[in-house]
Amino acid sequence: MSYPYPLDSNEDSIRKKTVLVIGSGKMGKAFAEGLSYLGVKDVTIIGHSEENVSNLCRKFGYKPLHGGYEKHLSTLEKKDLVIICTPIMKLLPAATMAIESNQANILIEKPASIDPDELYSFNEKLSNQNVRIAYNRLMYPSLKKLHELIIKDGGATSCHFSFSELLDRINFSNNPSIVYDRWGICNSLHVISVVFDLLGLPNSMSALQTGKLPWHESGSVFVGSGITEKNIPFSYNSSWEVDGRWFIEVTTKKNHYRLMPLEELYYKNSSQEWKNIPVSMKYGNTKLGICEEILAMFNKNNTNLPTLKEGIKLIQIAAKIFGY
């Protein structure tokens, strides 16, 4: 595990960076806020809607370009960092054009692609570029703290987790149907990536899917178990038929730990009550993990964000869990 050193937002080395953000939606706004908090001044944001991108840039004093990345990307100078946070189906096309436009340090929003073969083909085009996938939960302070406690306790002995959903929070008008048909890749990898960051990747795993939903044909209830490359057993039990919560529970020889929500860490030992473990929040009210991701990309030798090859493995794990 390696985490970005929490650099002072006033340091000249950060303030002088040049950044391009492709996408002016929810995640574009989150990255704009993070860049502003870190003191980055030279930021260009590309969006489709002139109104949306202009309003976003006006708030932070950034340069707006509207009409889409296809119109502008090839005309821009090389940036210290390119952040791609378009809708899911446009992530890889935008990343491909960024590489073709001589950009070399690129952060792509998760999961980068819903197709591991497409991601593999894109990876084959790379030479010396640094490309990472923005799983921001892997940068959570709660996860960093849990890693430290697991090591202190002598290692994890087991794990149980759930990626059940709060169904009323899914907006089925935001994306094409294929995104919801592969919701396990597009959304559940938020949880799954954290689990296997903690435990190591699965060495063997059995996975069962039952039921189906109008928007997710491959299943509605998911149950499975396995053992990781670090010889740690794990299990999961999740249903998309009723509202549920994401959570991860890890046991060691000394304690039980829980991430629920994933931003918060709890433990219990002899006590029957879960007790909160405080974690340090360094970056104000910015979306958790965003500033950490940005700093990790500026410091290319010190990043905990998945490479494309690691992203492919995560997609393949999700495909087995969900029966894709």
Helices and strands as residue ranges (DSSP letters): H 12-15, E 18-22, H 26-37, E 42-47, H 50-60, E 63-66, H 69-72, G 73-75, E 81-84, G 88-90, H 91-100, E 105-109, H 116-124, E 130-134, G 136-139, H 141-152, E 156-163, G 167-169, H 177-181, H 183-183, I 184-188, H 189-199, E 202-210, E 221-228, E 233-239, E 246-252, E 256-259, E 265-268, E 275-277, H 290-298, H 308-322
